[in-house]
Amino acid sequence: QIELASAANYDKLDMLAGFLDGVLDVTLLGGYLPSAGASFDILDKSQFGIFSGVFSAVNLPLLPAALTWDASELYTTGVLSVVSSGFFIAGDFDEDGGVDGDDLTRWQTGFGTGSAHMQGNADGDGDVDGADFLTWQRQVGSAPIVAAAESIPEPGALALMLLSSCGFAFYFARYRDALSGKAQLGDADGDNDSDGADFLLWQRQQGTRRRWP
């Protein structure tokens, strides 16, 4: 059995000769979740030179839908890798299998200028705007399996960070007051809360002025 605790801390198969046989079981330890590009040299080819034989079965742990195992080099170099599967949650802008604060950072960087999914475009419409933020907000915390042991801020806290750092001071003050219970000034759609939908309405209307009689 091979146990993977991190990209740098994992077991190697202990063999007396370079002959492969039996069942290879690979497991993840301590909530570790490898990311795309991670590789594990579990069979030390430098020790045996070449391998002969094959495992009767290779049992690999589950990964998020965005990732898949690549065992194509297992019998040649002894390396087991994790690669992108090409399937991602819409709000998973860094395509690591979960929706979290790192994805918000990508959206923030791409806001108004980006066009690709990894730049914050969740809905595939060719731009990065409030609608993409709304998708992220609805999906934050989503992952096909338990995420790595990383603290994920509450969506409200992340939204406040976003609005502040983007420089949307006018809306931010009202959004902050609404979240703190002081007022419903950030409730643009009248549904008694302040969320991404209200931010999207504000974004679409920013710069417009009310015409008085």
C-alpha positions in Angstrom: 0.0 0.0 0.0 1.2 3.5 -0.9 0.2 6.4 1.3 0.4 10.0 0.0 0.5 12.7 2.7 1.8 15.6 0.5 3.6 16.2 -2.8 6.9 15.8 -0.9 5.9 13.2 1.7 4.7 9.9 0.3 5.6 6.2 0.4 7.7 4.4 -2.2 7.2 0.7 -3.0 9.8 -1.4 -1.2 10.7 -4.3 -3.5 13.6 -6.7 -3.4 13.7 -6.9 -7.2 12.1 -4.9 -10.0 9.3 -7.4 -10.5 5.8 -6.0 -10.2 2.9 -8.2 -9.0 -0.2 -8.2 -6.9 -2.5 -5.3 -6.1 -1.3 -1.7 -5.7 -3.4 0.3 -3.3 -2.9 4.1 -3.2 -4.5 6.2 -0.4 -4.5 9.9 0.7 -3.7 10.8 4.3 -4.8 13.5 6.6 -7.2 15.2 4.2 -4.4 15.8 1.6 -5.8 16.6 -1.9 -3.2 16.7 -4.7 -3.5 19.5 -7.3 -3.1 19.2 -11.0 0.6 18.7 -11.9 1.5 16.8 -8.7 3.6 13.7 -9.3 4.7 10.9 -7.1 7.8 8.8 -7.9 6.4 5.7 -6.1 8.6 3.1 -7.8 12.3 3.9 -7.7 13.6 3.1 -11.2 17.1 4.2 -10.3 17.3 1.3 -7.9 16.0 -1.4 -10.2 16.9 0.0 -13.6 13.9 -1.6 -15.3 10.6 -3.1 -14.2 9.1 -6.3 -15.2 5.6 -7.6 -14.7 2.5 -5.6 -14.0 0.1 -5.2 -11.0 -3.0 -7.3 -11.2 -5.0 -4.1 -10.1 -4.2 -0.5 -9.3 -6.7 1.1 -6.8 -6.5 4.9 -6.7 -8.3 7.3 -4.4 -11.1 9.5 -5.6 -10.3 13.0 -6.9 -12.6 16.0 -7.6 -14.2 16.0 -11.0 -11.7 18.6 -12.2 -8.8 16.1 -11.6 -7.8 12.7 -12.7 -5.0 10.2 -12.2 -2.4 9.6 -14.9 -0.8 6.2 -14.5 0.6 6.1 -18.1 4.2 6.3 -16.8 3.8 4.0 -13.9 5.5 1.0 -15.6 8.2 3.1 -17.4 9.4 5.7 -14.9 7.5 4.6 -11.8 5.7 7.9 -11.6 2.0 8.4 -10.8 0.6 11.9 -11.6 -2.5 14.1 -11.2 -3.7 16.0 -14.3 -6.6 18.2 -15.2 -9.7 16.3 -16.4 -11.1 19.3 -18.3 -14.3 19.4 -16.2 -14.7 22.2 -13.6 -17.3 23.8 -11.4 -18.2 27.1 -12.9 -16.9 29.1 -9.9 -13.6 27.1 -9.7 -11.5 29.7 -11.6 -8.2 28.2 -10.6 -9.5 24.8 -11.6 -8.2 23.0 -8.5 -11.5 21.2 -7.8 -13.0 23.5 -5.2 -14.6 27.0 -5.0 -12.8 29.2 -2.4 -11.1 32.5 -1.8 -8.4 31.7 -4.4 -11.0 31.7 -7.1 -12.3 35.1 -5.8 -8.8 36.5 -6.2 -8.8 35.4 -9.8 -12.2 36.9 -10.4 -11.0 40.2 -8.8 -7.9 40.3 -11.0 -9.8 39.6 -14.2 -12.8 41.9 -13.4 -13.5 44.1 -16.4 -10.6 42.9 -18.5 -10.6 39.0 -18.4 -12.5 36.7 -20.8 -11.3 33.1 -20.0 -12.6 30.8 -17.3 -9.3 31.0 -15.3 -9.6 34.8 -15.4 -13.0 34.7 -13.7 -15.5 34.1 -16.5 -18.0 31.6 -14.9 -20.8 31.8 -17.4 -18.8 31.6 -20.6 -20.0 34.9 -22.1 -16.6 36.2 -22.9 -16.2 38.7 -20.0 -15.6 38.9 -16.3 -18.4 40.8 -14.5 -20.8 40.8 -11.6 -22.7 37.8 -13.0 -19.6 35.7 -12.6 -19.1 36.9 -9.0 -22.7 35.8 -8.3 -21.9 32.3 -9.6 -18.8 32.2 -7.4 -20.8 33.3 -4.4 -23.5 30.7 -4.9 -20.9 27.9 -5.3 -18.3 28.9 -2.7 -17.3 25.9 -0.5 -18.4 23.5 -3.3 -16.1 20.5 -4.0 -16.9 16.9 -5.1 -14.9 15.6 -2.1 -13.7 17.0 1.2 -11.4 19.9 0.6 -7.9 20.1 2.0 -7.5 21.4 5.5 -7.7 25.1 4.6 -9.7 27.7 6.4 -12.3 29.2 4.0 -13.7 32.5 5.0 -17.5 33.0 5.1 -19.0 34.2 1.8 -20.0 37.5 3.5 -16.4 38.2 4.6 -15.0 37.4 1.2 -17.6 39.6 -0.5 -16.6 42.5 1.8 -13.0 41.9 1.0 -13.8 41.9 -2.7 -15.8 45.1 -2.7 -13.3 46.9 -0.6 -10.2 45.9 -2.7 -12.0 46.6 -6.0 -12.5 50.2 -4.9 -16.3 50.1 -5.0 -16.5 52.4 -1.9 -20.0 53.8 -2.4 -21.6 50.4 -2.7 -19.2 48.8 -0.2 -20.4 51.2 2.6 -24.0 50.2 2.0 -23.2 46.5 1.6 -21.2 46.6 4.9 -24.1 48.3 6.8 -26.6 45.8 5.4 -24.5 42.8 6.4 -24.0 44.2 9.9 -27.7 44.6 10.4 -27.6 48.4 10.5 -29.6 48.8 7.3 -30.8 47.2 4.1 -29.1 49.8 2.0 -27.4 47.1 0.0 -30.6 45.2 -0.8 -31.0 46.3 -4.4 -33.5 43.6 -5.4 -35.8 43.9 -2.4 -35.4 40.3 -1.2 -34.3 41.3 2.4 -30.7 40.3 2.0 -27.5 41.7 0.5 -25.7 39.3 -1.8 -24.1 38.9 -5.2 -27.4 39.5 -6.9 -27.5 43.0 -5.4 -23.9 43.6 -6.4 -24.8 42.6 -10.0 -27.7 45.1 -10.1 -25.4 47.8 -8.7 -22.7 47.0 -11.3 -25.2 47.3 -14.2 -26.5 50.7 -12.9 -23.3 52.3 -11.7 -22.9 55.8 -13.3 -26.6 56.4 -13.8 -28.4 59.2 -12.1 -31.9 59.5 -10.9 -33.9 62.1 -12.8 -36.0 64.3 -10.5 -39.2 65.9 -11.8 
